[in-house]
């Protein structure tokens, strides 16, 4: 069966049905796509790594460290926002940085354990270690256990009031791969998860979720939803064939106007967070520049060109860094 015929056959199957019948299309089946693998085997991290560790580095996506920084940003926003009322100790900054590293890596392992059979059928993901067979599921599970144990150790270094909040955040990490199977907007689950650092920072420094941190959590959720929806447009054809949910498919032709409209509440929440903490011109200018940059990214993105979607995802990060600058230097 060729790829086109197989794609037609797949349209009536659910992802769970496809997972249950991994050999139904033959070993050589993969979806048609113009995208290359998303791995970066020649990255600086991979060149430094001994060969036996490289599959684990790829499994944790350490060849692409930028998303670790994106996961770290909301936590840093939260710590900086707390400085008006409490000065976070140095060890908190280290814990949040390491926590972002560990939880992003763990999230990637959980995602690949869940999606390995689907990943093997998409060219962009078919070279991932579990999909390709470079690692067994048992090896991945042991690696996941190490990551989660280390993350749990960091959690116990935080005040006890943070422990339940941290466990809830970890639970959100496990939901995203399944959200793709049961909802048309799994990016909302990812956004709630990626933004959790703001909530953790509020509890770690002030013992509760403050109004300012709630505002910043809303900012982070909207921002992550926007950049991950842009990213999701890379895979919309494959997702449609596989029967997976995606905001790119759900929003369709309305993606740009909807994402542009979301900048208004996102900017509004960032504005009120600044008002509540007595920020001045520098902060509000940084928010404005970040919103303008994000709006330009959305307007100019070619959502039918995978490489353009990838570039839009990269430039949409400017907002997060501008907000960080505003919080840090104002």
SULWO-V299259 format. One record per residue. N is the residue number from 1. RES is the residue in three letters. SS is DSSP state (2 for helix, 1 for strand, 0 for the rest). OMEGA is omega in whole degrees, 0 to 359 (none if undefined). BURIAL is b if it has 16 or more other ideal C-beta (glycine too) atoms within 10 Angstrom, else e. Layout:
N	RES	SS	OMEGA	BURIAL
N	RES	SS	OMEGA	BURIAL
This chain:
1	UNK	0	179	e
2	UNK	0	186	e
3	UNK	2	182	b
4	UNK	2	179	e
5	UNK	2	179	e
6	UNK	2	179	b
7	UNK	2	177	b
8	UNK	2	180	e
9	UNK	2	183	e
10	UNK	2	189	b
11	UNK	0	181	e
12	UNK	0	184	e
13	UNK	0	175	b
14	UNK	0	177	e
15	UNK	2	180	b
16	UNK	2	177	e
17	UNK	2	180	e
18	UNK	2	176	b
19	UNK	2	183	e
20	UNK	2	182	e
21	UNK	0	188	e
22	UNK	0	184	e
23	UNK	0	190	e
24	UNK	0	182	e
25	UNK	0	182	b
26	UNK	0	187	e
27	UNK	0	186	e
28	UNK	0	184	e
29	UNK	0	166	b
30	UNK	0	182	e
31	UNK	0	174	b
32	UNK	0	176	e
33	UNK	0	177	b
34	UNK	0	185	e
35	UNK	0	175	b
36	UNK	0	177	e
37	UNK	0	180	e
38	UNK	0	177	b
39	UNK	0	178	b
40	UNK	0	185	e
41	UNK	0	180	e
42	UNK	0	181	e
43	UNK	0	181	b
44	UNK	2	180	e
45	UNK	2	181	e
46	UNK	2	180	b
47	UNK	2	180	e
48	UNK	2	190	e
49	UNK	0	171	b
50	UNK	0	186	e
51	UNK	2	185	e
52	UNK	2	179	e
53	UNK	2	187	e
54	UNK	2	177	b
55	UNK	2	179	b
56	UNK	2	177	b
57	UNK	2	179	b
58	UNK	2	179	b
59	UNK	2	180	b
60	UNK	0	180	b
61	UNK	0	180	b
62	UNK	0	173	b
63	UNK	0	178	b
64	UNK	0	188	e
65	UNK	0	184	e
66	UNK	2	179	e
67	UNK	2	175	b
68	UNK	2	178	b
69	UNK	2	178	b
70	UNK	2	177	b
71	UNK	2	181	b
72	UNK	2	187	b
73	UNK	2	180	b
74	UNK	2	177	b
75	UNK	2	178	b
76	UNK	2	174	b
77	UNK	2	183	b
78	UNK	2	179	b
79	UNK	2	180	b
80	UNK	2	179	b
81	UNK	2	181	b
82	UNK	2	188	b
83	UNK	0	175	e
84	UNK	0	183	e
85	UNK	0	181	e
86	UNK	0	180	e
87	UNK	0	182	e
88	UNK	0	179	b
89	UNK	0	182	e
90	UNK	2	184	e
91	UNK	2	178	e
92	UNK	2	178	b
93	UNK	2	179	e
94	UNK	2	181	e
95	UNK	2	181	b
96	UNK	2	178	b
97	UNK	2	179	b
98	UNK	2	179	b
99	UNK	2	177	b
100	UNK	2	178	b
101	UNK	2	185	b
102	UNK	2	184	b
103	UNK	2	174	b
104	UNK	2	178	b
105	UNK	2	179	b
106	UNK	2	179	b
107	UNK	2	178	b
108	UNK	2	179	b
109	UNK	2	179	b
110	UNK	2	180	b
111	UNK	2	183	b
112	UNK	2	175	b
113	UNK	2	181	b
114	UNK	2	191	b
115	UNK	2	189	b
116	UNK	2	182	b
117	UNK	2	177	b
118	UNK	2	179	b
119	UNK	2	182	b
120	UNK	0	183	b
121	UNK	0	179	b
122	UNK	0	186	b
123	UNK	0	183	b
124	UNK	0	185	b
125	UNK	0	187	b
126	UNK	0	180	b
127	UNK	0	177	b
128	UNK	0	191	b
129	UNK	2	179	b
130	UNK	2	179	b
131	UNK	2	182	b
132	UNK	2	181	b
133	UNK	0	178	e
134	UNK	0	175	e
135	UNK	0	174	b
136	UNK	0	178	e
137	UNK	2	180	e
138	UNK	2	177	e
139	UNK	2	179	e
140	UNK	2	179	b
141	UNK	2	177	e
142	UNK	2	178	e
143	UNK	2	178	b
144	UNK	2	179	b
145	UNK	2	179	e
146	UNK	2	181	e
147	UNK	2	182	b
148	UNK	2	177	b
149	UNK	2	178	e
150	UNK	2	179	b
151	UNK	2	178	b
152	UNK	2	177	e
153	UNK	2	177	e
154	UNK	2	181	b
155	UNK	2	181	b
156	UNK	0	174	e
157	UNK	0	178	e
158	UNK	0	178	b
159	UNK	0	182	e
160	UNK	2	180	e
161	UNK	2	181	e
162	UNK	2	191	b
163	UNK	2	180	e
164	UNK	2	179	e
165	UNK	2	179	b
166	UNK	2	178	b
167	UNK	2	177	e
168	UNK	2	177	e
169	UNK	2	178	b
170	UNK	2	178	b
171	UNK	2	178	e
172	UNK	2	180	b
173	UNK	2	183	b
174	UNK	2	186	e
175	UNK	2	189	b
176	UNK	2	181	b
177	UNK	2	180	b
178	UNK	2	178	e
179	UNK	2	179	b
180	UNK	2	183	b
181	UNK	2	188	b
182	UNK	2	181	e
183	UNK	0	178	e
184	UNK	0	181	b
185	UNK	0	180	b
186	UNK	2	179	b
187	UNK	2	175	b
188	UNK	2	178	b
189	UNK	2	178	b
190	UNK	2	181	b
191	UNK	2	177	b
192	UNK	2	181	b
193	UNK	2	184	b
194	UNK	2	185	b
195	UNK	0	189	b
196	UNK	2	180	b
197	UNK	2	177	b
198	UNK	2	180	b
199	UNK	2	179	b
200	UNK	2	181	b
201	UNK	2	180	b
202	UNK	2	179	b
203	UNK	2	183	b
204	UNK	2	185	b
205	UNK	2	187	b
206	UNK	2	175	b
207	UNK	0	180	e
208	UNK	0	176	e
209	UNK	0	182	b
210	UNK	0	179	b
211	UNK	2	181	e
212	UNK	2	180	b
213	UNK	2	175	b
214	UNK	2	176	e
215	UNK	2	181	b
216	UNK	2	175	b
217	UNK	2	177	b
218	UNK	2	176	b
219	UNK	2	183	b
220	UNK	2	181	b
221	UNK	2	181	b
222	UNK	2	180	b
223	UNK	2	180	b
224	UNK	2	178	b
225	UNK	2	180	b
226	UNK	2	185	b
227	UNK	2	179	b
228	UNK	2	173	b
229	UNK	2	175	b
230	UNK	2	179	b
231	UNK	2	184	b
232	UNK	2	179	b
233	UNK	2	174	b
234	UNK	2	190	b
235	UNK	2	191	b
236	UNK	2	179	b
237	UNK	2	179	b
238	UNK	2	179	b
239	UNK	2	180	b
240	UNK	2	180	e
241	UNK	2	182	b
242	UNK	2	180	b
243	UNK	0	179	b
244	UNK	0	177	b
245	UNK	0	180	b
246	UNK	0	176	b
247	UNK	2	177	b
248	UNK	2	179	b
249	UNK	2	182	b
250	UNK	2	180	b
251	UNK	2	176	b
252	UNK	2	182	e
253	UNK	2	180	e
254	UNK	2	185	e
255	UNK	2	185	b
256	UNK	2	180	e
257	UNK	2	180	e
258	UNK	2	180	b
259	UNK	2	178	b
260	UNK	2	180	e
261	UNK	2	180	e
262	UNK	2	178	b
263	UNK	2	182	b
264	UNK	2	177	e
265	UNK	2	178	e
266	UNK	2	178	b
267	UNK	2	179	b
268	UNK	2	178	e
269	UNK	2	177	b
270	UNK	2	178	b
271	UNK	2	183	b
272	UNK	2	174	b
273	UNK	2	177	b
274	UNK	2	178	b
275	UNK	2	183	e
276	UNK	2	182	b
277	UNK	0	175	b
278	UNK	0	180	e
279	UNK	0	181	b
280	UNK	0	191	e
281	UNK	2	183	e
282	UNK	2	181	e
283	UNK	2	184	b
284	UNK	2	176	b
285	UNK	2	179	e
286	UNK	2	178	b
287	UNK	2	181	b
288	UNK	2	179	e
289	UNK	2	179	b
290	UNK	2	179	b
291	UNK	2	180	b
292	UNK	2	179	e
293	UNK	2	180	b
294	UNK	2	179	b
295	UNK	2	179	b
296	UNK	2	179	e
297	UNK	2	181	b
298	UNK	2	183	b
299	UNK	2	188	e
300	UNK	2	183	e
301	UNK	0	172	b
302	UNK	0	188	e
303	UNK	0	177	b
304	UNK	0	179	e
305	UNK	0	184	e
306	UNK	2	181	b
307	UNK	2	178	e
308	UNK	2	177	b
309	UNK	2	178	b
310	UNK	2	178	e
311	UNK	2	179	b
312	UNK	2	176	b
313	UNK	2	182	b
314	UNK	2	182	e
315	UNK	2	178	b
316	UNK	0	179	b
317	UNK	0	183	b
318	UNK	2	181	b
319	UNK	2	182	b
320	UNK	2	180	b
321	UNK	2	178	e
322	UNK	2	177	b
323	UNK	2	177	b
324	UNK	2	179	b
325	UNK	2	180	b
326	UNK	2	180	b
327	UNK	2	186	b
328	UNK	2	190	e
329	UNK	2	178	e
330	UNK	0	none	b
